[in-house]
Amino acid sequence: MIEIAALLLCKIGGKAGSADDIKAVIEAAGAEVNEDALTKLSGDMDGKDVNELLAAGMEKLKDVPMGGGGGGGGGGGGGGGDEAAAVEEKEEEVEEEAEVGGGMDMFGGEEGGDY
């Protein structure tokens, strides 16, 4: 996979994308060159244009389903928003903070003990 990325970087940089070019990019990145993969890639790419291969791949990808249907849109908002706001306000007033009794630390023991 790194060999293909190096090939594409060579092409973007205006180089031919020869095996030596690809090897130089991989080594410059500090990675180890897989000679078998490099030889196979060079053989597979011989006489082919990268842009044509990418275009053909994109043409194939257009038929691949890419995730869920997205669901429907949100429902329409109903009228009478004042009543809902009043209910929410009452709920907020009901909530109170619970007071935690003193005399215990987070481990359940007495305060100030050494562990």
ROLOKE-994440 format. One record per atom (N, C-alpha, C): chain; x, y, z; residue in one letter. Coordinates in nm, 4 decimals, padded with zeros to 6 digits. Last residue first. Layout:
# ROLOKE-994440
ch: A, east: X, north: Y, up: Z, aa: A
...
This chain:
# ROLOKE-994440
ch: A, east: -00.3599, north: 00.6613, up: 05.3678, aa: Y
ch: A, east: -00.3761, north: 00.5373, up: 05.2919, aa: Y
ch: A, east: -00.2433, north: 00.4901, up: 05.2438, aa: Y
ch: A, east: -00.4806, north: 00.8299, up: 05.6554, aa: D
ch: A, east: -00.3712, north: 00.8043, up: 05.5611, aa: D
ch: A, east: -00.3934, north: 00.6694, up: 05.4917, aa: D
ch: A, east: -00.7805, north: 01.0266, up: 05.6923, aa: G
ch: A, east: -00.7005, north: 00.9074, up: 05.7167, aa: G
ch: A, east: -00.5889, north: 00.8919, up: 05.6135, aa: G
ch: A, east: -00.9528, north: 01.2431, up: 05.6481, aa: G
ch: A, east: -00.8201, north: 01.2677, up: 05.6983, aa: G
ch: A, east: -00.7349, north: 01.1456, up: 05.7235, aa: G
ch: A, east: -01.2736, north: 01.1047, up: 05.7284, aa: E
ch: A, east: -01.1920, north: 01.2099, up: 05.6696, aa: E
ch: A, east: -01.0541, north: 01.2113, up: 05.7313, aa: E
ch: A, east: -01.3289, north: 00.7486, up: 05.7051, aa: E
ch: A, east: -01.3350, north: 00.8754, up: 05.7771, aa: E
ch: A, east: -01.2470, north: 00.9768, up: 05.7085, aa: E
ch: A, east: -01.4205, north: 00.5969, up: 05.3871, aa: G
ch: A, east: -01.3649, north: 00.5984, up: 05.5225, aa: G
ch: A, east: -01.3848, north: 00.7338, up: 05.5889, aa: G
ch: A, east: -01.4960, north: 00.5972, up: 05.1240, aa: G
ch: A, east: -01.5917, north: 00.5507, up: 05.2242, aa: G
ch: A, east: -01.5404, north: 00.5504, up: 05.3666, aa: G
ch: A, east: -01.3404, north: 00.7131, up: 04.9390, aa: F
ch: A, east: -01.3248, north: 00.5696, up: 04.9555, aa: F
ch: A, east: -01.4121, north: 00.5136, up: 05.0651, aa: F
ch: A, east: -01.3840, north: 00.9858, up: 04.9516, aa: M
ch: A, east: -01.4338, north: 00.9150, up: 04.8341, aa: M
ch: A, east: -01.4188, north: 00.7637, up: 04.8418, aa: M
ch: A, east: -01.4699, north: 01.0253, up: 05.3012, aa: D
ch: A, east: -01.3956, north: 01.0601, up: 05.1814, aa: D
ch: A, east: -01.4453, north: 00.9743, up: 05.0652, aa: D
ch: A, east: -01.7045, north: 01.1668, up: 05.5268, aa: M
ch: A, east: -01.6543, north: 01.0512, up: 05.4525, aa: M
ch: A, east: -01.5724, north: 01.1015, up: 05.3347, aa: M
ch: A, east: -01.8072, north: 01.3916, up: 05.6495, aa: G
ch: A, east: -01.7531, north: 01.2887, up: 05.7343, aa: G
ch: A, east: -01.6999, north: 01.1673, up: 05.6615, aa: G
ch: A, east: -02.1229, north: 01.5087, up: 05.5157, aa: G
ch: A, east: -01.9790, north: 01.5132, up: 05.5380, aa: G
ch: A, east: -01.9336, north: 01.3935, up: 05.6186, aa: G
ch: A, east: -02.3688, north: 01.4199, up: 05.2689, aa: G
ch: A, east: -02.3288, north: 01.4391, up: 05.4070, aa: G
ch: A, east: -02.1781, north: 01.4349, up: 05.4217, aa: G
ch: A, east: -02.4562, north: 01.6008, up: 04.9911, aa: V
ch: A, east: -02.3837, north: 01.4838, up: 05.0367, aa: V
ch: A, east: -02.3375, north: 01.5120, up: 05.1790, aa: V
ch: A, east: -02.7638, north: 01.7040, up: 04.8675, aa: E
ch: A, east: -02.6494, north: 01.7360, up: 04.9517, aa: E
ch: A, east: -02.5870, north: 01.6065, up: 05.0009, aa: E
ch: A, east: -02.8731, north: 01.7308, up: 04.5368, aa: A
ch: A, east: -02.8712, north: 01.6487, up: 04.6573, aa: A
ch: A, east: -02.7464, north: 01.6845, up: 04.7364, aa: A
ch: A, east: -03.0376, north: 02.0009, up: 04.3936, aa: E
ch: A, east: -02.9116, north: 01.9321, up: 04.4129, aa: E
ch: A, east: -02.9177, north: 01.8537, up: 04.5430, aa: E
ch: A, east: -03.3505, north: 01.9561, up: 04.2285, aa: E
ch: A, east: -03.2686, north: 02.0151, up: 04.3331, aa: E
ch: A, east: -03.1401, north: 01.9361, up: 04.3433, aa: E
ch: A, east: -03.6108, north: 02.0188, up: 04.0040, aa: E
ch: A, east: -03.4819, north: 01.9553, up: 04.0255, aa: E
ch: A, east: -03.4036, north: 02.0297, up: 04.1328, aa: E
ch: A, east: -03.8220, north: 02.1972, up: 03.9801, aa: V
ch: A, east: -03.8383, north: 02.0811, up: 04.0662, aa: V
ch: A, east: -03.7035, north: 02.0175, up: 04.0982, aa: V
ch: A, east: -03.7449, north: 02.3833, up: 03.7911, aa: E
ch: A, east: -03.7617, north: 02.4282, up: 03.9280, aa: E
ch: A, east: -03.7677, north: 02.3102, up: 04.0245, aa: E
ch: A, east: -03.7520, north: 02.2330, up: 03.5575, aa: E
ch: A, east: -03.6249, north: 02.2840, up: 03.6052, aa: E
ch: A, east: -03.6340, north: 02.3264, up: 03.7507, aa: E
ch: A, east: -04.0250, north: 02.1901, up: 03.5284, aa: E
ch: A, east: -03.9375, north: 02.0763, up: 03.5533, aa: E
ch: A, east: -03.8040, north: 02.1221, up: 03.6081, aa: E
ch: A, east: -04.1144, north: 02.4480, up: 03.4708, aa: K
ch: A, east: -04.1576, north: 02.3847, up: 03.5948, aa: K
ch: A, east: -04.0667, north: 02.2674, up: 03.6296, aa: K
ch: A, east: -03.9985, north: 02.4817, up: 03.2193, aa: E
ch: A, east: -03.9592, north: 02.5711, up: 03.3285, aa: E
ch: A, east: -03.9969, north: 02.5101, up: 03.4627, aa: E
ch: A, east: -04.1326, north: 02.2911, up: 03.0674, aa: E
ch: A, east: -03.9885, north: 02.2784, up: 03.0874, aa: E
ch: A, east: -03.9429, north: 02.3627, up: 03.2057, aa: E
ch: A, east: -04.3894, north: 02.4032, up: 03.0703, aa: V
ch: A, east: -04.3678, north: 02.2726, up: 03.1310, aa: V
ch: A, east: -04.2188, north: 02.2536, up: 03.1613, aa: V
ch: A, east: -04.3468, north: 02.6384, up: 02.9269, aa: A
ch: A, east: -04.3900, north: 02.6466, up: 03.0658, aa: A
ch: A, east: -04.3654, north: 02.5148, up: 03.1381, aa: A
ch: A, east: -04.2835, north: 02.5405, up: 02.6762, aa: A
ch: A, east: -04.1826, north: 02.6168, up: 02.7492, aa: A
ch: A, east: -04.2192, north: 02.6256, up: 02.8971, aa: A
ch: A, east: -04.5251, north: 02.4254, up: 02.6030, aa: A
ch: A, east: -04.4080, north: 02.3393, up: 02.6199, aa: A
ch: A, east: -04.2998, north: 02.4112, up: 02.6993, aa: A
ch: A, east: -04.6848, north: 02.6551, up: 02.5805, aa: E
ch: A, east: -04.7183, north: 02.5537, up: 02.6805, aa: E
ch: A, east: -04.5970, north: 02.4634, up: 02.7081, aa: E
ch: A, east: -04.5703, north: 02.7912, up: 02.3643, aa: D
ch: A, east: -04.5704, north: 02.8530, up: 02.4969, aa: D
ch: A, east: -04.5958, north: 02.7488, up: 02.6057, aa: D
ch: A, east: -04.6062, north: 02.6641, up: 02.1212, aa: G
ch: A, east: -04.4794, north: 02.6453, up: 02.1880, aa: G
ch: A, east: -04.4766, north: 02.7023, up: 02.3287, aa: G
ch: A, east: -04.8203, north: 02.6316, up: 01.9366, aa: G
ch: A, east: -04.8418, north: 02.6260, up: 02.0809, aa: G
ch: A, east: -04.7137, north: 02.6012, up: 02.1578, aa: G
ch: A, east: -04.7711, north: 02.4129, up: 01.6517, aa: G
ch: A, east: -04.7931, north: 02.5418, up: 01.7163, aa: G
ch: A, east: -04.8038, north: 02.5245, up: 01.8662, aa: G
ch: A, east: -04.5021, north: 02.1902, up: 01.5610, aa: G
ch: A, east: -04.6412, north: 02.2235, up: 01.5858, aa: G
ch: A, east: -04.6525, north: 02.3599, up: 01.6517, aa: G
ch: A, east: -04.2716, north: 02.1432, up: 01.2979, aa: G
ch: A, east: -04.2977, north: 02.1922, up: 01.4334, aa: G
ch: A, east: -04.4440, north: 02.2282, up: 01.4488, aa: G
ch: A, east: -04.2454, north: 01.8442, up: 01.1122, aa: G
ch: A, east: -04.2771, north: 01.9864, up: 01.1206, aa: G
ch: A, east: -04.3090, north: 02.0255, up: 01.2639, aa: G
ch: A, east: -03.9727, north: 01.6174, up: 01.1621, aa: G
ch: A, east: -04.1143, north: 01.6496, up: 01.1505, aa: G
ch: A, east: -04.1363, north: 01.8000, up: 01.1643, aa: G
ch: A, east: -03.6744, north: 01.5979, up: 00.9640, aa: G
ch: A, east: -03.7426, north: 01.6167, up: 01.0913, aa: G
ch: A, east: -03.8879, north: 01.6538, up: 01.0686, aa: G
ch: A, east: -03.6527, north: 01.3612, up: 00.6937, aa: G
ch: A, east: -03.6288, north: 01.4903, up: 00.7564, aa: G
ch: A, east: -03.7047, north: 01.4993, up: 00.8875, aa: G
ch: A, east: -03.5519, north: 01.0179, up: 00.7195, aa: G
ch: A, east: -03.6350, north: 01.1272, up: 00.6724, aa: G
ch: A, east: -03.5983, north: 01.2561, up: 00.7424, aa: G
ch: A, east: -03.2357, north: 00.8567, up: 00.6517, aa: G
ch: A, east: -03.3571, north: 00.8842, up: 00.7273, aa: G
ch: A, east: -03.4350, north: 01.0001, up: 00.6688, aa: G
ch: A, east: -03.0073, north: 00.7677, up: 00.5316, aa: G
ch: A, east: -03.0088, north: 00.9047, up: 00.5798, aa: G
ch: A, east: -03.1344, north: 00.9394, up: 00.6569, aa: G
ch: A, east: -02.9604, north: 00.5139, up: 00.4488, aa: G
ch: A, east: -03.0487, north: 00.5955, up: 00.3679, aa: G
ch: A, east: -03.0602, north: 00.7386, up: 00.4167, aa: G
ch: A, east: -02.6103, north: 00.4321, up: 00.5032, aa: G
ch: A, east: -02.7545, north: 00.4283, up: 00.5259, aa: G
ch: A, east: -02.8312, north: 00.5230, up: 00.4370, aa: G
ch: A, east: -02.3486, north: 00.3511, up: 00.2648, aa: G
ch: A, east: -02.4044, north: 00.3837, up: 00.3954, aa: G
ch: A, east: -02.5550, north: 00.3809, up: 00.3961, aa: G
ch: A, east: -02.3051, north: 00.3375, up: -00.0275, aa: M
ch: A, east: -02.2151, north: 00.4023, up: 00.0677, aa: M
ch: A, east: -02.2852, north: 00.4415, up: 00.1968, aa: M
ch: A, east: -02.2990, north: 00.0906, up: -00.2776, aa: P
ch: A, east: -02.3774, north: 00.1618, up: -00.1767, aa: P
ch: A, east: -02.2842, north: 00.2146, up: -00.0671, aa: P
ch: A, east: -02.1402, north: 00.1431, up: -00.5857, aa: V
ch: A, east: -02.1278, north: 00.0811, up: -00.4533, aa: V
ch: A, east: -02.2122, north: 00.1593, up: -00.3527, aa: V
ch: A, east: -02.1368, north: 00.2766, up: -00.8219, aa: D
ch: A, east: -02.2413, north: 00.1763, up: -00.8049, aa: D
ch: A, east: -02.2391, north: 00.1084, up: -00.6681, aa: D
ch: A, east: -01.9140, north: 00.4376, up: -00.8148, aa: K
ch: A, east: -02.0447, north: 00.5045, up: -00.8140, aa: K
ch: A, east: -02.1595, north: 00.4067, up: -00.7931, aa: K
ch: A, east: -01.6868, north: 00.2826, up: -00.8420, aa: L
ch: A, east: -01.7335, north: 00.3158, up: -00.7072, aa: L
ch: A, east: -01.8723, north: 00.3791, up: -00.7047, aa: L
ch: A, east: -01.6367, north: 00.2752, up: -01.1152, aa: K
ch: A, east: -01.6832, north: 00.1535, up: -01.0485, aa: K
ch: A, east: -01.7428, north: 00.1851, up: -00.9116, aa: K
ch: A, east: -01.5480, north: 00.5366, up: -01.1521, aa: E
ch: A, east: -01.6663, north: 00.4915, up: -01.2259, aa: E
ch: A, east: -01.7244, north: 00.3656, up: -01.1618, aa: E
ch: A, east: -01.3164, north: 00.5311, up: -01.0031, aa: M
ch: A, east: -01.4277, north: 00.6151, up: -00.9569, aa: M
ch: A, east: -01.5579, north: 00.5759, up: -01.0262, aa: M
ch: A, east: -01.1635, north: 00.3627, up: -01.1673, aa: G
ch: A, east: -01.1998, north: 00.3220, up: -01.0313, aa: G
ch: A, east: -01.3157, north: 00.4019, up: -00.9771, aa: G
ch: A, east: -01.1322, north: 00.5231, up: -01.3915, aa: A
ch: A, east: -01.2031, north: 00.3955, up: -01.4047, aa: A
ch: A, east: -01.2473, north: 00.3448, up: -01.2670, aa: A
ch: A, east: -00.9828, north: 00.7319, up: -01.2787, aa: A
ch: A, east: -01.1151, north: 00.7600, up: -01.3352, aa: A
ch: A, east: -01.1969, north: 00.6322, up: -01.3488, aa: A
ch: A, east: -00.7484, north: 00.5929, up: -01.2095, aa: L
ch: A, east: -00.8302, north: 00.6547, up: -01.1047, aa: L
ch: A, east: -00.9716, north: 00.6845, up: -01.1547, aa: L
ch: A, east: -00.6597, north: 00.5210, up: -01.4662, aa: L
ch: A, east: -00.6919, north: 00.4172, up: -01.3677, aa: L
ch: A, east: -00.7799, north: 00.4722, up: -01.2563, aa: L
ch: A, east: -00.6128, north: 00.7736, up: -01.5764, aa: E
ch: A, east: -00.7143, north: 00.6868, up: -01.6371, aa: E
ch: A, east: -00.7562, north: 00.5765, up: -01.5403, aa: E
ch: A, east: -00.4047, north: 00.8600, up: -01.4089, aa: N
ch: A, east: -00.5312, north: 00.9345, up: -01.4131, aa: N
ch: A, east: -00.6437, north: 00.8514, up: -01.4738, aa: N
ch: A, east: -00.1993, north: 00.6787, up: -01.4676, aa: V
ch: A, east: -00.2598, north: 00.6813, up: -01.3344, aa: V
ch: A, east: -00.3952, north: 00.7515, up: -01.3365, aa: V
ch: A, east: -00.1760, north: 00.4822, up: -01.7527, aa: D
ch: A, east: -00.1839, north: 00.6191, up: -01.7016, aa: D
ch: A, east: -00.2595, north: 00.6191, up: -01.5686, aa: D
ch: A, east: 00.0547, north: 00.2166, up: -01.8259, aa: K
ch: A, east: -00.0785, north: 00.2641, up: -01.7876, aa: K
ch: A, east: -00.0698, north: 00.4065, up: -01.7318, aa: K
ch: A, east: 00.3033, north: 00.1039, up: -01.8693, aa: G
ch: A, east: 00.2242, north: 00.1452, up: -01.9851, aa: G
ch: A, east: 00.0857, north: 00.1967, up: -01.9528, aa: G
ch: A, east: 00.3032, north: -00.0654, up: -01.5704, aa: D
ch: A, east: 00.3794, north: -00.0447, up: -01.6943, aa: D
ch: A, east: 00.2855, north: -00.0138, up: -01.8110, aa: D
ch: A, east: 00.1780, north: -00.1365, up: -01.3403, aa: M
ch: A, east: 00.1577, north: 00.0008, up: -01.3874, aa: M
ch: A, east: 00.2256, north: 00.0287, up: -01.5209, aa: M
ch: A, east: 00.2600, north: -00.3976, up: -01.2884, aa: D
ch: A, east: 00.1168, north: -00.3703, up: -01.3095, aa: D
ch: A, east: 00.0932, north: -00.2329, up: -01.3713, aa: D
ch: A, east: 00.5378, north: -00.3606, up: -01.2511, aa: G
ch: A, east: 00.4879, north: -00.4431, up: -01.3611, aa: G
ch: A, east: 00.3422, north: -00.4148, up: -01.3930, aa: G
ch: A, east: 00.5343, north: -00.2006, up: -01.0211, aa: S
ch: A, east: 00.5970, north: -00.1502, up: -01.1439, aa: S
ch: A, east: 00.5490, north: -00.2288, up: -01.2652, aa: S
ch: A, east: 00.4120, north: -00.3790, up: -00.8421, aa: L
ch: A, east: 00.3464, north: -00.2529, up: -00.8772, aa: L
ch: A, east: 00.4030, north: -00.1973, up: -01.0073, aa: L
ch: A, east: 00.6069, north: -00.5825, up: -00.8311, aa: K
ch: A, east: 00.4715, north: -00.6129, up: -00.8779, aa: K
ch: A, east: 00.3997, north: -00.4860, up: -00.9225, aa: K
ch: A, east: 00.8228, north: -00.4383, up: -00.7224, aa: T
ch: A, east: 00.8356, north: -00.5031, up: -00.8536, aa: T
ch: A, east: 00.6983, north: -00.5324, up: -00.9135, aa: T
ch: A, east: 00.7136, north: -00.3649, up: -00.4752, aa: L
ch: A, east: 00.7578, north: -00.2618, up: -00.5696, aa: L
ch: A, east: 00.7691, north: -00.3178, up: -00.7106, aa: L
ch: A, east: 00.6726, north: -00.6100, up: -00.3543, aa: A
ch: A, east: 00.5569, north: -00.5254, up: -00.3828, aa: A
ch: A, east: 00.5921, north: -00.4172, up: -00.4845, aa: A
ch: A, east: 00.9435, north: -00.6910, up: -00.3364, aa: D
ch: A, east: 00.8448, north: -00.7717, up: -00.4094, aa: D
ch: A, east: 00.7242, north: -00.6875, up: -00.4497, aa: D
ch: A, east: 01.0630, north: -00.4934, up: -00.1743, aa: E
ch: A, east: 01.1059, north: -00.5103, up: -00.3141, aa: E
ch: A, east: 01.0044, north: -00.5896, up: -00.3964, aa: E
ch: A, east: 00.9562, north: -00.2662, up: 00.0323, aa: N
ch: A, east: 00.9249, north: -00.4064, up: 00.0048, aa: N
ch: A, east: 00.9514, north: -00.4286, up: -00.1440, aa: N
ch: A, east: 01.1523, north: -00.0457, up: 00.2181, aa: V
ch: A, east: 01.1002, north: -00.0781, up: 00.0856, aa: V
ch: A, east: 01.0780, north: -00.2284, up: 00.0752, aa: V
ch: A, east: 01.0626, north: 00.1115, up: 00.5196, aa: E
ch: A, east: 01.1401, north: 00.0063, up: 00.4542, aa: E
ch: A, east: 01.0724, north: -00.0312, up: 00.3228, aa: E
ch: A, east: 01.0631, north: 00.4695, up: 00.5773, aa: A
ch: A, east: 01.0022, north: 00.3361, up: 00.5767, aa: A
ch: A, east: 01.0930, north: 00.2382, up: 00.5027, aa: A
ch: A, east: 01.1374, north: 00.7322, up: 00.5640, aa: G
ch: A, east: 01.1889, north: 00.6525, up: 00.6743, aa: G
ch: A, east: 01.1300, north: 00.5130, up: 00.6827, aa: G
ch: A, east: 01.0800, north: 00.8838, up: 00.3519, aa: A
ch: A, east: 00.9801, north: 00.8851, up: 00.4588, aa: A
ch: A, east: 01.0252, north: 00.8024, up: 00.5786, aa: A
ch: A, east: 01.2855, north: 00.8176, up: 00.1861, aa: A
ch: A, east: 01.2849, north: 00.9529, up: 00.2414, aa: A
ch: A, east: 01.1850, north: 00.9649, up: 00.3566, aa: A
ch: A, east: 01.2033, north: 00.5628, up: 00.1093, aa: E
ch: A, east: 01.3198, north: 00.5769, up: 00.1965, aa: E
ch: A, east: 01.3269, north: 00.7146, up: 00.2599, aa: E
ch: A, east: 00.9873, north: 00.6350, up: -00.0560, aa: I
ch: A, east: 00.9657, north: 00.5494, up: 00.0614, aa: I
ch: A, east: 01.0814, north: 00.5633, up: 00.1605, aa: I
ch: A, east: 01.1173, north: 00.7856, up: -00.2541, aa: V
ch: A, east: 01.0113, north: 00.8462, up: -00.1723, aa: V
ch: A, east: 00.9915, north: 00.7661, up: -00.0440, aa: V
ch: A, east: 01.2921, north: 00.5960, up: -00.3658, aa: A
ch: A, east: 01.3460, north: 00.7179, up: -00.3045, aa: A
ch: A, east: 01.2429, north: 00.7837, up: -00.2129, aa: A
ch: A, east: 01.1116, north: 00.4103, up: -00.4724, aa: K
ch: A, east: 01.2027, north: 00.3689, up: -00.3658, aa: K
ch: A, east: 01.2571, north: 00.4916, up: -00.2921, aa: K
ch: A, east: 00.9989, north: 00.5663, up: -00.6753, aa: I
ch: A, east: 00.9142, north: 00.5168, up: -00.5663, aa: I
ch: A, east: 01.0002, north: 00.4784, up: -00.4461, aa: I
ch: A, east: 01.2237, north: 00.6012, up: -00.8408, aa: D
ch: A, east: 01.1528, north: 00.7171, up: -00.7838, aa: D
ch: A, east: 01.0709, north: 00.6757, up: -00.6621, aa: D
ch: A, east: 01.2826, north: 00.3358, up: -00.9089, aa: D
ch: A, east: 01.3805, north: 00.4144, up: -00.8331, aa: D
ch: A, east: 01.3165, north: 00.5369, up: -00.7682, aa: D
ch: A, east: 01.0552, north: 00.2682, up: -01.0544, aa: A
ch: A, east: 01.0844, north: 00.1948, up: -00.9311, aa: A
ch: A, east: 01.1847, north: 00.2711, up: -00.8452, aa: A
ch: A, east: 00.9012, north: 00.5795, up: -01.1631, aa: S
ch: A, east: 00.9780, north: 00.4572, up: -01.1836, aa: S
ch: A, east: 01.0034, north: 00.3896, up: -01.0493, aa: S
ch: A, east: 00.7557, north: 00.8091, up: -01.1903, aa: G
ch: A, east: 00.7036, north: 00.7036, up: -01.1046, aa: G
ch: A, east: 00.7736, north: 00.5717, up: -01.1280, aa: G
ch: A, east: 00.8217, north: 01.0446, up: -01.3185, aa: A
ch: A, east: 00.7676, north: 00.9347, up: -01.3982, aa: A
ch: A, east: 00.7053, north: 00.8263, up: -01.3118, aa: A
ch: A, east: 00.7130, north: 01.3461, up: -01.1464, aa: K
ch: A, east: 00.8110, north: 01.2428, up: -01.1830, aa: K
ch: A, east: 00.7409, north: 01.1294, up: -01.2561, aa: K
ch: A, east: 00.5429, north: 01.5367, up: -01.0445, aa: G
ch: A, east: 00.5860, north: 01.5501, up: -01.1831, aa: G
ch: A, east: 00.6900, north: 01.4486, up: -01.2259, aa: G
ch: A, east: 00.4309, north: 01.5057, up: -00.7976, aa: G
ch: A, east: 00.5545, north: 01.5838, up: -00.8059, aa: G
ch: A, east: 00.6100, north: 01.5966, up: -00.9460, aa: G
ch: A, east: 00.2292, north: 01.3296, up: -00.8563, aa: I
ch: A, east: 00.1928, north: 01.4669, up: -00.8189, aa: I
ch: A, east: 00.3130, north: 01.5588, up: -00.8318, aa: I
ch: A, east: 00.3887, north: 01.1030, up: -00.9002, aa: K
ch: A, east: 00.3098, north: 01.1592, up: -01.0110, aa: K
ch: A, east: 00.2687, north: 01.3034, up: -00.9820, aa: K
ch: A, east: 00.4900, north: 01.0617, up: -00.6415, aa: C
ch: A, east: 00.5804, north: 01.0870, up: -00.7540, aa: C
ch: A, east: 00.5061, north: 01.1549, up: -00.8687, aa: C
ch: A, east: 00.2523, north: 01.0076, up: -00.5052, aa: L
ch: A, east: 00.3311, north: 01.1263, up: -00.4690, aa: L
ch: A, east: 00.4299, north: 01.1625, up: -00.5798, aa: L
ch: A, east: 00.1853, north: 00.7664, up: -00.6284, aa: L
ch: A, east: 00.0990, north: 00.8833, up: -00.6478, aa: L
ch: A, east: 00.1707, north: 01.0124, up: -00.6096, aa: L
ch: A, east: 00.3973, north: 00.6077, up: -00.5333, aa: L
ch: A, east: 00.3790, north: 00.6284, up: -00.6772, aa: L
ch: A, east: 00.2950, north: 00.7538, up: -00.7028, aa: L
ch: A, east: 00.3426, north: 00.6116, up: -00.2602, aa: A
ch: A, east: 00.4665, north: 00.6721, up: -00.3091, aa: A
ch: A, east: 00.4580, north: 00.6998, up: -00.4592, aa: A
ch: A, east: 00.1031, north: 00.4690, up: -00.2594, aa: A
ch: A, east: 00.1051, north: 00.6076, up: -00.2124, aa: A
ch: A, east: 00.2294, north: 00.6800, up: -00.2622, aa: A
ch: A, east: 00.2002, north: 00.2237, up: -00.3497, aa: I
ch: A, east: 00.1021, north: 00.2973, up: -00.4314, aa: I
ch: A, east: 00.0993, north: 00.4439, up: -00.3909, aa: I
ch: A, east: 00.3654, north: 00.1558, up: -00.1367, aa: E
ch: A, east: 00.4235, north: 00.1707, up: -00.2697, aa: E
ch: A, east: 00.3293, north: 00.2500, up: -00.3608, aa: E
ch: A, east: 00.1977, north: 00.1193, up: 00.0731, aa: I
ch: A, east: 00.2861, north: 00.2353, up: 00.0781, aa: I
ch: A, east: 00.3486, north: 00.2617, up: -00.0589, aa: I
ch: A, east: 00.0821, north: -00.1192, up: 00.0000, aa: M
ch: A, east: 00.0000, north: 00.0000, up: 00.0000, aa: M
ch: A, east: 00.0867, north: 00.1258, up: 00.0000, aa: M
